[in-house]
């Protein structure tokens, strides 16, 4: 007996998240988890509060030198984070 209405589990979960309005918060959560992977474990010691507001990832850094260095490669960091998540979650990143 074959079933004609077969869907993958990932599609069902994705559809559920979308219907319940949880897709954006879930993608933001995945992006925050990917931040350490993109910036590196050594930099994670200098990171304070992080939050997303209006498609901008705000990252508190405790080192002014690090702020300057990371600001230079902002576009590449944004691109890499969105690539890991698989969709555009942020459009910019701000280090403060």
Phi and psi restraints in degrees (range 20) as a CNS / XPLOR table:
assign (resid 1 and name C) (resid 2 and name N)
       (resid 2 and name CA) (resid 2 and name C) 1.0 -102.3 20.0 2
assign (resid 2 and name N) (resid 2 and name CA)
       (resid 2 and name C) (resid 3 and name N) 1.0 142.9 20.0 2
assign (resid 2 and name C) (resid 3 and name N)
       (resid 3 and name CA) (resid 3 and name C) 1.0 -99.8 20.0 2
assign (resid 3 and name N) (resid 3 and name CA)
       (resid 3 and name C) (resid 4 and name N) 1.0 130.9 20.0 2
assign (resid 3 and name C) (resid 4 and name N)
       (resid 4 and name CA) (resid 4 and name C) 1.0 -91.6 20.0 2
assign (resid 4 and name N) (resid 4 and name CA)
       (resid 4 and name C) (resid 5 and name N) 1.0 -9.6 20.0 2
assign (resid 4 and name C) (resid 5 and name N)
       (resid 5 and name CA) (resid 5 and name C) 1.0 -112.0 20.0 2
assign (resid 5 and name N) (resid 5 and name CA)
       (resid 5 and name C) (resid 6 and name N) 1.0 58.0 20.0 2
assign (resid 5 and name C) (resid 6 and name N)
       (resid 6 and name CA) (resid 6 and name C) 1.0 -99.7 20.0 2
assign (resid 6 and name N) (resid 6 and name CA)
       (resid 6 and name C) (resid 7 and name N) 1.0 130.5 20.0 2
assign (resid 6 and name C) (resid 7 and name N)
       (resid 7 and name CA) (resid 7 and name C) 1.0 -128.7 20.0 2
assign (resid 7 and name N) (resid 7 and name CA)
       (resid 7 and name C) (resid 8 and name N) 1.0 151.8 20.0 2
assign (resid 7 and name C) (resid 8 and name N)
       (resid 8 and name CA) (resid 8 and name C) 1.0 -73.8 20.0 2
assign (resid 8 and name N) (resid 8 and name CA)
       (resid 8 and name C) (resid 9 and name N) 1.0 155.3 20.0 2
assign (resid 8 and name C) (resid 9 and name N)
       (resid 9 and name CA) (resid 9 and name C) 1.0 -62.0 20.0 2
assign (resid 9 and name N) (resid 9 and name CA)
       (resid 9 and name C) (resid 10 and name N) 1.0 -40.6 20.0 2
assign (resid 9 and name C) (resid 10 and name N)
       (resid 10 and name CA) (resid 10 and name C) 1.0 -63.3 20.0 2
assign (resid 10 and name N) (resid 10 and name CA)
       (resid 10 and name C) (resid 11 and name N) 1.0 -37.3 20.0 2
assign (resid 10 and name C) (resid 11 and name N)
       (resid 11 and name CA) (resid 11 and name C) 1.0 -66.6 20.0 2
assign (resid 11 and name N) (resid 11 and name CA)
       (resid 11 and name C) (resid 12 and name N) 1.0 -39.2 20.0 2
assign (resid 11 and name C) (resid 12 and name N)
       (resid 12 and name CA) (resid 12 and name C) 1.0 -65.4 20.0 2
assign (resid 12 and name N) (resid 12 and name CA)
       (resid 12 and name C) (resid 13 and name N) 1.0 -44.1 20.0 2
assign (resid 12 and name C) (resid 13 and name N)
       (resid 13 and name CA) (resid 13 and name C) 1.0 -64.3 20.0 2
assign (resid 13 and name N) (resid 13 and name CA)
       (resid 13 and name C) (resid 14 and name N) 1.0 -44.4 20.0 2
assign (resid 13 and name C) (resid 14 and name N)
       (resid 14 and name CA) (resid 14 and name C) 1.0 -60.2 20.0 2
assign (resid 14 and name N) (resid 14 and name CA)
       (resid 14 and name C) (resid 15 and name N) 1.0 -43.4 20.0 2
assign (resid 14 and name C) (resid 15 and name N)
       (resid 15 and name CA) (resid 15 and name C) 1.0 -64.7 20.0 2
assign (resid 15 and name N) (resid 15 and name CA)
       (resid 15 and name C) (resid 16 and name N) 1.0 -41.3 20.0 2
assign (resid 15 and name C) (resid 16 and name N)
       (resid 16 and name CA) (resid 16 and name C) 1.0 -61.7 20.0 2
assign (resid 16 and name N) (resid 16 and name CA)
       (resid 16 and name C) (resid 17 and name N) 1.0 -46.9 20.0 2
assign (resid 16 and name C) (resid 17 and name N)
       (resid 17 and name CA) (resid 17 and name C) 1.0 -60.2 20.0 2
assign (resid 17 and name N) (resid 17 and name CA)
       (resid 17 and name C) (resid 18 and name N) 1.0 -41.5 20.0 2
assign (resid 17 and name C) (resid 18 and name N)
       (resid 18 and name CA) (resid 18 and name C) 1.0 -64.2 20.0 2
assign (resid 18 and name N) (resid 18 and name CA)
       (resid 18 and name C) (resid 19 and name N) 1.0 -45.4 20.0 2
assign (resid 18 and name C) (resid 19 and name N)
       (resid 19 and name CA) (resid 19 and name C) 1.0 -66.2 20.0 2
assign (resid 19 and name N) (resid 19 and name CA)
       (resid 19 and name C) (resid 20 and name N) 1.0 -33.1 20.0 2
assign (resid 19 and name C) (resid 20 and name N)
       (resid 20 and name CA) (resid 20 and name C) 1.0 -89.6 20.0 2
assign (resid 20 and name N) (resid 20 and name CA)
       (resid 20 and name C) (resid 21 and name N) 1.0 -0.4 20.0 2
assign (resid 20 and name C) (resid 21 and name N)
       (resid 21 and name CA) (resid 21 and name C) 1.0 74.4 20.0 2
assign (resid 21 and name N) (resid 21 and name CA)
       (resid 21 and name C) (resid 22 and name N) 1.0 25.5 20.0 2
assign (resid 21 and name C) (resid 22 and name N)
       (resid 22 and name CA) (resid 22 and name C) 1.0 -107.3 20.0 2
assign (resid 22 and name N) (resid 22 and name CA)
       (resid 22 and name C) (resid 23 and name N) 1.0 -0.4 20.0 2
assign (resid 22 and name C) (resid 23 and name N)
       (resid 23 and name CA) (resid 23 and name C) 1.0 -64.9 20.0 2
assign (resid 23 and name N) (resid 23 and name CA)
       (resid 23 and name C) (resid 24 and name N) 1.0 -46.9 20.0 2
assign (resid 23 and name C) (resid 24 and name N)
       (resid 24 and name CA) (resid 24 and name C) 1.0 -64.1 20.0 2
assign (resid 24 and name N) (resid 24 and name CA)
       (resid 24 and name C) (resid 25 and name N) 1.0 -49.4 20.0 2
assign (resid 24 and name C) (resid 25 and name N)
       (resid 25 and name CA) (resid 25 and name C) 1.0 -60.0 20.0 2
assign (resid 25 and name N) (resid 25 and name CA)
       (resid 25 and name C) (resid 26 and name N) 1.0 -36.3 20.0 2
assign (resid 25 and name C) (resid 26 and name N)
       (resid 26 and name CA) (resid 26 and name C) 1.0 -66.1 20.0 2
assign (resid 26 and name N) (resid 26 and name CA)
       (resid 26 and name C) (resid 27 and name N) 1.0 -43.2 20.0 2
assign (resid 26 and name C) (resid 27 and name N)
       (resid 27 and name CA) (resid 27 and name C) 1.0 -65.3 20.0 2
assign (resid 27 and name N) (resid 27 and name CA)
       (resid 27 and name C) (resid 28 and name N) 1.0 -37.0 20.0 2
assign (resid 27 and name C) (resid 28 and name N)
       (resid 28 and name CA) (resid 28 and name C) 1.0 -64.7 20.0 2
assign (resid 28 and name N) (resid 28 and name CA)
       (resid 28 and name C) (resid 29 and name N) 1.0 -40.4 20.0 2
assign (resid 28 and name C) (resid 29 and name N)
       (resid 29 and name CA) (resid 29 and name C) 1.0 -61.5 20.0 2
assign (resid 29 and name N) (resid 29 and name CA)
       (resid 29 and name C) (resid 30 and name N) 1.0 -45.0 20.0 2
assign (resid 29 and name C) (resid 30 and name N)
       (resid 30 and name CA) (resid 30 and name C) 1.0 -61.9 20.0 2
assign (resid 30 and name N) (resid 30 and name CA)
       (resid 30 and name C) (resid 31 and name N) 1.0 -38.3 20.0 2
assign (resid 30 and name C) (resid 31 and name N)
       (resid 31 and name CA) (resid 31 and name C) 1.0 -65.3 20.0 2
assign (resid 31 and name N) (resid 31 and name CA)
       (resid 31 and name C) (resid 32 and name N) 1.0 -42.2 20.0 2
assign (resid 31 and name C) (resid 32 and name N)
       (resid 32 and name CA) (resid 32 and name C) 1.0 -63.9 20.0 2
assign (resid 32 and name N) (resid 32 and name CA)
       (resid 32 and name C) (resid 33 and name N) 1.0 -37.6 20.0 2
assign (resid 32 and name C) (resid 33 and name N)
       (resid 33 and name CA) (resid 33 and name C) 1.0 -67.5 20.0 2
assign (resid 33 and name N) (resid 33 and name CA)
       (resid 33 and name C) (resid 34 and name N) 1.0 -32.3 20.0 2
assign (resid 33 and name C) (resid 34 and name N)
       (resid 34 and name CA) (resid 34 and name C) 1.0 -77.8 20.0 2
assign (resid 34 and name N) (resid 34 and name CA)
       (resid 34 and name C) (resid 35 and name N) 1.0 -15.0 20.0 2
assign (resid 34 and name C) (resid 35 and name N)
       (resid 35 and name CA) (resid 35 and name C) 1.0 -58.5 20.0 2
assign (resid 35 and name N) (resid 35 and name CA)
       (resid 35 and name C) (resid 36 and name N) 1.0 -45.5 20.0 2
assign (resid 35 and name C) (resid 36 and name N)
       (resid 36 and name CA) (resid 36 and name C) 1.0 -64.7 20.0 2
assign (resid 36 and name N) (resid 36 and name CA)
       (resid 36 and name C) (resid 37 and name N) 1.0 -37.2 20.0 2
assign (resid 36 and name C) (resid 37 and name N)
       (resid 37 and name CA) (resid 37 and name C) 1.0 -64.0 20.0 2
assign (resid 37 and name N) (resid 37 and name CA)
       (resid 37 and name C) (resid 38 and name N) 1.0 -41.3 20.0 2
assign (resid 37 and name C) (resid 38 and name N)
       (resid 38 and name CA) (resid 38 and name C) 1.0 -74.5 20.0 2
assign (resid 38 and name N) (resid 38 and name CA)
       (resid 38 and name C) (resid 39 and name N) 1.0 -44.9 20.0 2
assign (resid 38 and name C) (resid 39 and name N)
       (resid 39 and name CA) (resid 39 and name C) 1.0 -80.2 20.0 2
assign (resid 39 and name N) (resid 39 and name CA)
       (resid 39 and name C) (resid 40 and name N) 1.0 -27.5 20.0 2
assign (resid 39 and name C) (resid 40 and name N)
       (resid 40 and name CA) (resid 40 and name C) 1.0 105.1 20.0 2
assign (resid 40 and name N) (resid 40 and name CA)
       (resid 40 and name C) (resid 41 and name N) 1.0 152.1 20.0 2
assign (resid 40 and name C) (resid 41 and name N)
       (resid 41 and name CA) (resid 41 and name C) 1.0 -67.7 20.0 2
assign (resid 41 and name N) (resid 41 and name CA)
       (resid 41 and name C) (resid 42 and name N) 1.0 -31.9 20.0 2
assign (resid 41 and name C) (resid 42 and name N)
       (resid 42 and name CA) (resid 42 and name C) 1.0 -64.2 20.0 2
assign (resid 42 and name N) (resid 42 and name CA)
       (resid 42 and name C) (resid 43 and name N) 1.0 -34.7 20.0 2
assign (resid 42 and name C) (resid 43 and name N)
       (resid 43 and name CA) (resid 43 and name C) 1.0 -77.0 20.0 2
assign (resid 43 and name N) (resid 43 and name CA)
       (resid 43 and name C) (resid 44 and name N) 1.0 -24.3 20.0 2
assign (resid 43 and name C) (resid 44 and name N)
       (resid 44 and name CA) (resid 44 and name C) 1.0 -60.2 20.0 2
assign (resid 44 and name N) (resid 44 and name CA)
       (resid 44 and name C) (resid 45 and name N) 1.0 -23.5 20.0 2
assign (resid 44 and name C) (resid 45 and name N)
       (resid 45 and name CA) (resid 45 and name C) 1.0 -69.5 20.0 2
assign (resid 45 and name N) (resid 45 and name CA)
       (resid 45 and name C) (resid 46 and name N) 1.0 -22.4 20.0 2
assign (resid 45 and name C) (resid 46 and name N)
       (resid 46 and name CA) (resid 46 and name C) 1.0 -97.0 20.0 2
assign (resid 46 and name N) (resid 46 and name CA)
       (resid 46 and name C) (resid 47 and name N) 1.0 -2.2 20.0 2
assign (resid 46 and name C) (resid 47 and name N)
       (resid 47 and name CA) (resid 47 and name C) 1.0 -89.2 20.0 2
assign (resid 47 and name N) (resid 47 and name CA)
       (resid 47 and name C) (resid 48 and name N) 1.0 132.5 20.0 2
assign (resid 47 and name C) (resid 48 and name N)
       (resid 48 and name CA) (resid 48 and name C) 1.0 -103.8 20.0 2
assign (resid 48 and name N) (resid 48 and name CA)
       (resid 48 and name C) (resid 49 and name N) 1.0 -124.7 20.0 2
assign (resid 48 and name C) (resid 49 and name N)
       (resid 49 and name CA) (resid 49 and name C) 1.0 -70.1 20.0 2
assign (resid 49 and name N) (resid 49 and name CA)
       (resid 49 and name C) (resid 50 and name N) 1.0 140.2 20.0 2
assign (resid 49 and name C) (resid 50 and name N)
       (resid 50 and name CA) (resid 50 and name C) 1.0 -133.8 20.0 2
assign (resid 50 and name N) (resid 50 and name CA)
       (resid 50 and name C) (resid 51 and name N) 1.0 138.7 20.0 2
assign (resid 50 and name C) (resid 51 and name N)
       (resid 51 and name CA) (resid 51 and name C) 1.0 -156.4 20.0 2
assign (resid 51 and name N) (resid 51 and name CA)
       (resid 51 and name C) (resid 52 and name N) 1.0 160.2 20.0 2
assign (resid 51 and name C) (resid 52 and name N)
       (resid 52 and name CA) (resid 52 and name C) 1.0 -113.5 20.0 2
assign (resid 52 and name N) (resid 52 and name CA)
       (resid 52 and name C) (resid 53 and name N) 1.0 128.5 20.0 2
assign (resid 52 and name C) (resid 53 and name N)
       (resid 53 and name CA) (resid 53 and name C) 1.0 -142.6 20.0 2
assign (resid 53 and name N) (resid 53 and name CA)
       (resid 53 and name C) (resid 54 and name N) 1.0 126.2 20.0 2
assign (resid 53 and name C) (resid 54 and name N)
       (resid 54 and name CA) (resid 54 and name C) 1.0 54.6 20.0 2
assign (resid 54 and name N) (resid 54 and name CA)
       (resid 54 and name C) (resid 55 and name N) 1.0 46.9 20.0 2
assign (resid 54 and name C) (resid 55 and name N)
       (resid 55 and name CA) (resid 55 and name C) 1.0 59.8 20.0 2
assign (resid 55 and name N) (resid 55 and name CA)
       (resid 55 and name C) (resid 56 and name N) 1.0 25.4 20.0 2
assign (resid 55 and name C) (resid 56 and name N)
       (resid 56 and name CA) (resid 56 and name C) 1.0 -120.5 20.0 2
assign (resid 56 and name N) (resid 56 and name CA)
       (resid 56 and name C) (resid 57 and name N) 1.0 124.3 20.0 2
assign (resid 56 and name C) (resid 57 and name N)
       (resid 57 and name CA) (resid 57 and name C) 1.0 -84.8 20.0 2
assign (resid 57 and name N) (resid 57 and name CA)
       (resid 57 and name C) (resid 58 and name N) 1.0 120.0 20.0 2
assign (resid 57 and name C) (resid 58 and name N)
       (resid 58 and name CA) (resid 58 and name C) 1.0 -103.2 20.0 2
assign (resid 58 and name N) (resid 58 and name CA)
       (resid 58 and name C) (resid 59 and name N) 1.0 123.2 20.0 2
assign (resid 58 and name C) (resid 59 and name N)
       (resid 59 and name CA) (resid 59 and name C) 1.0 -124.7 20.0 2
assign (resid 59 and name N) (resid 59 and name CA)
       (resid 59 and name C) (resid 60 and name N) 1.0 121.5 20.0 2
assign (resid 59 and name C) (resid 60 and name N)
       (resid 60 and name CA) (resid 60 and name C) 1.0 -84.7 20.0 2
assign (resid 60 and name N) (resid 60 and name CA)
       (resid 60 and name C) (resid 61 and name N) 1.0 124.9 20.0 2
assign (resid 60 and name C) (resid 61 and name N)
       (resid 61 and name CA) (resid 61 and name C) 1.0 -116.9 20.0 2
assign (resid 61 and name N) (resid 61 and name CA)
       (resid 61 and name C) (resid 62 and name N) 1.0 140.3 20.0 2
assign (resid 61 and name C) (resid 62 and name N)
       (resid 62 and name CA) (resid 62 and name C) 1.0 -92.6 20.0 2
assign (resid 62 and name N) (resid 62 and name CA)
       (resid 62 and name C) (resid 63 and name N) 1.0 7.2 20.0 2
assign (resid 62 and name C) (resid 63 and name N)
       (resid 63 and name CA) (resid 63 and name C) 1.0 -130.9 20.0 2
assign (resid 63 and name N) (resid 63 and name CA)
       (resid 63 and name C) (resid 64 and name N) 1.0 121.7 20.0 2
assign (resid 63 and name C) (resid 64 and name N)
       (resid 64 and name CA) (resid 64 and name C) 1.0 -68.7 20.0 2
assign (resid 64 and name N) (resid 64 and name CA)
       (resid 64 and name C) (resid 65 and name N) 1.0 -33.0 20.0 2
assign (resid 64 and name C) (resid 65 and name N)
       (resid 65 and name CA) (resid 65 and name C) 1.0 -65.3 20.0 2
assign (resid 65 and name N) (resid 65 and name CA)
       (resid 65 and name C) (resid 66 and name N) 1.0 -43.0 20.0 2
assign (resid 65 and name C) (resid 66 and name N)
       (resid 66 and name CA) (resid 66 and name C) 1.0 -64.7 20.0 2
assign (resid 66 and name N) (resid 66 and name CA)
       (resid 66 and name C) (resid 67 and name N) 1.0 -38.6 20.0 2
assign (resid 66 and name C) (resid 67 and name N)
       (resid 67 and name CA) (resid 67 and name C) 1.0 -57.4 20.0 2
assign (resid 67 and name N) (resid 67 and name CA)
       (resid 67 and name C) (resid 68 and name N) 1.0 -45.7 20.0 2
assign (resid 67 and name C) (resid 68 and name N)
       (resid 68 and name CA) (resid 68 and name C) 1.0 -64.8 20.0 2
assign (resid 68 and name N) (resid 68 and name CA)
       (resid 68 and name C) (resid 69 and name N) 1.0 -45.4 20.0 2
assign (resid 68 and name C) (resid 69 and name N)
       (resid 69 and name CA) (resid 69 and name C) 1.0 -62.9 20.0 2
assign (resid 69 and name N) (resid 69 and name CA)
       (resid 69 and name C) (resid 70 and name N) 1.0 -45.5 20.0 2
assign (resid 69 and name C) (resid 70 and name N)
       (resid 70 and name CA) (resid 70 and name C) 1.0 -72.9 20.0 2
assign (resid 70 and name N) (resid 70 and name CA)
       (resid 70 and name C) (resid 71 and name N) 1.0 -29.2 20.0 2
assign (resid 70 and name C) (resid 71 and name N)
       (resid 71 and name CA) (resid 71 and name C) 1.0 -62.9 20.0 2
assign (resid 71 and name N) (resid 71 and name CA)
       (resid 71 and name C) (resid 72 and name N) 1.0 -31.2 20.0 2
assign (resid 71 and name C) (resid 72 and name N)
       (resid 72 and name CA) (resid 72 and name C) 1.0 -64.7 20.0 2
assign (resid 72 and name N) (resid 72 and name CA)
       (resid 72 and name C) (resid 73 and name N) 1.0 -38.4 20.0 2
assign (resid 72 and name C) (resid 73 and name N)
       (resid 73 and name CA) (resid 73 and name C) 1.0 -102.3 20.0 2
assign (resid 73 and name N) (resid 73 and name CA)
       (resid 73 and name C) (resid 74 and name N) 1.0 27.2 20.0 2
assign (resid 73 and name C) (resid 74 and name N)
       (resid 74 and name CA) (resid 74 and name C) 1.0 -54.6 20.0 2
assign (resid 74 and name N) (resid 74 and name CA)
       (resid 74 and name C) (resid 75 and name N) 1.0 -48.7 20.0 2
assign (resid 74 and name C) (resid 75 and name N)
       (resid 75 and name CA) (resid 75 and name C) 1.0 -60.7 20.0 2
assign (resid 75 and name N) (resid 75 and name CA)
       (resid 75 and name C) (resid 76 and name N) 1.0 -40.3 20.0 2
assign (resid 75 and name C) (resid 76 and name N)
       (resid 76 and name CA) (resid 76 and name C) 1.0 -68.5 20.0 2
assign (resid 76 and name N) (resid 76 and name CA)
       (resid 76 and name C) (resid 77 and name N) 1.0 -37.2 20.0 2
assign (resid 76 and name C) (resid 77 and name N)
       (resid 77 and name CA) (resid 77 and name C) 1.0 -65.4 20.0 2
assign (resid 77 and name N) (resid 77 and name CA)
       (resid 77 and name C) (resid 78 and name N) 1.0 -44.8 20.0 2
assign (resid 77 and name C) (resid 78 and name N)
       (resid 78 and name CA) (resid 78 and name C) 1.0 -60.0 20.0 2
assign (resid 78 and name N) (resid 78 and name CA)
       (resid 78 and name C) (resid 79 and name N) 1.0 -45.9 20.0 2
assign (resid 78 and name C) (resid 79 and name N)
       (resid 79 and name CA) (resid 79 and name C) 1.0 -61.4 20.0 2
assign (resid 79 and name N) (resid 79 and name CA)
       (resid 79 and name C) (resid 80 and name N) 1.0 -44.4 20.0 2
assign (resid 79 and name C) (resid 80 and name N)
       (resid 80 and name CA) (resid 80 and name C) 1.0 -66.3 20.0 2
assign (resid 80 and name N) (resid 80 and name CA)
       (resid 80 and name C) (resid 81 and name N) 1.0 -42.7 20.0 2
assign (resid 80 and name C) (resid 81 and name N)
       (resid 81 and name CA) (resid 81 and name C) 1.0 -62.3 20.0 2
assign (resid 81 and name N) (resid 81 and name CA)
       (resid 81 and name C) (resid 82 and name N) 1.0 -46.9 20.0 2
assign (resid 81 and name C) (resid 82 and name N)
       (resid 82 and name CA) (resid 82 and name C) 1.0 -62.9 20.0 2
assign (resid 82 and name N) (resid 82 and name CA)
       (resid 82 and name C) (resid 83 and name N) 1.0 -35.4 20.0 2
assign (resid 82 and name C) (resid 83 and name N)
       (resid 83 and name CA) (resid 83 and name C) 1.0 -65.1 20.0 2
assign (resid 83 and name N) (resid 83 and name CA)
       (resid 83 and name C) (resid 84 and name N) 1.0 -41.0 20.0 2
assign (resid 83 and name C) (resid 84 and name N)
       (resid 84 and name CA) (resid 84 and name C) 1.0 -65.1 20.0 2
assign (resid 84 and name N) (resid 84 and name CA)
       (resid 84 and name C) (resid 85 and name N) 1.0 -41.8 20.0 2
assign (resid 84 and name C) (resid 85 and name N)
       (resid 85 and name CA) (resid 85 and name C) 1.0 -71.0 20.0 2
assign (resid 85 and name N) (resid 85 and name CA)
       (resid 85 and name C) (resid 86 and name N) 1.0 -33.7 20.0 2
assign (resid 85 and name C) (resid 86 and name N)
       (resid 86 and name CA) (resid 86 and name C) 1.0 97.7 20.0 2
assign (resid 86 and name N) (resid 86 and name CA)
       (resid 86 and name C) (resid 87 and name N) 1.0 4.8 20.0 2
assign (resid 86 and name C) (resid 87 and name N)
       (resid 87 and name CA) (resid 87 and name C) 1.0 -156.7 20.0 2
assign (resid 87 and name N) (resid 87 and name CA)
       (resid 87 and name C) (resid 88 and name N) 1.0 163.6 20.0 2
assign (resid 87 and name C) (resid 88 and name N)
       (resid 88 and name CA) (resid 88 and name C) 1.0 -81.9 20.0 2
assign (resid 88 and name N) (resid 88 and name CA)
       (resid 88 and name C) (resid 89 and name N) 1.0 108.7 20.0 2
assign (resid 88 and name C) (resid 89 and name N)
       (resid 89 and name CA) (resid 89 and name C) 1.0 -99.0 20.0 2
assign (resid 89 and name N) (resid 89 and name CA)
       (resid 89 and name C) (resid 90 and name N) 1.0 -40.4 20.0 2
assign (resid 89 and name C) (resid 90 and name N)
       (resid 90 and name CA) (resid 90 and name C) 1.0 -123.9 20.0 2
assign (resid 90 and name N) (resid 90 and name CA)
       (resid 90 and name C) (resid 91 and name N) 1.0 153.9 20.0 2
assign (resid 90 and name C) (resid 91 and name N)
       (resid 91 and name CA) (resid 91 and name C) 1.0 -110.7 20.0 2
assign (resid 91 and name N) (resid 91 and name CA)
       (resid 91 and name C) (resid 92 and name N) 1.0 -17.1 20.0 2
assign (resid 91 and name C) (resid 92 and name N)
       (resid 92 and name CA) (resid 92 and name C) 1.0 -152.7 20.0 2
assign (resid 92 and name N) (resid 92 and name CA)
       (resid 92 and name C) (resid 93 and name N) 1.0 164.8 20.0 2
assign (resid 92 and name C) (resid 93 and name N)
       (resid 93 and name CA) (resid 93 and name C) 1.0 -134.1 20.0 2
assign (resid 93 and name N) (resid 93 and name CA)
       (resid 93 and name C) (resid 94 and name N) 1.0 138.9 20.0 2
assign (resid 93 and name C) (resid 94 and name N)
       (resid 94 and name CA) (resid 94 and name C) 1.0 -125.9 20.0 2
assign (resid 94 and name N) (resid 94 and name CA)
       (resid 94 and name C) (resid 95 and name N) 1.0 126.2 20.0 2
assign (resid 94 and name C) (resid 95 and name N)
       (resid 95 and name CA) (resid 95 and name C) 1.0 -102.8 20.0 2
assign (resid 95 and name N) (resid 95 and name CA)
       (resid 95 and name C) (resid 96 and name N) 1.0 127.9 20.0 2
